Amino acid sequence: MRLNQRKAGIRRNLPTFSLDQPEADRLVALEKAAVEENSGGTFAPEKAGIKKGVLGGVVMMVIAAVWFFGGLAAGYIFYYPPILFVIGLYAFIKGLIDGNVAGKK
């Protein structure tokens, strides 16, 4: 068998698909929202808690307090729970100001 520089000779009548502009814009927006939602990142859980407003802030503060005092009772001092508590406090205050009680509006 001999190799050459010729392109493959496959020629089929393939359909061409075209989308109208509103549908294309909708698909781009859906893909962008999916990437933003699933982007993860370092502070993804905290960002999700902030989007939940007052309720998310309270939950983050409770988790931080349980984590910190649970570690303290076991003889450890974790450095992240105070940071999480401040982030929760920020989410709580931001939720009160924006009127966001249980989820982003």
Secondary structure, 3 states (H helix, E strand, C coil): CCCCCCCCCCCCCCCCCCCCHHHHHHHHHHHHHHHHHCCCCCCHHHHHHHHCHHHHHHHHHHHHHHHHHHHHHCCCCCCHHHHHHHHHHHHHHHHHHHCCCCCCC
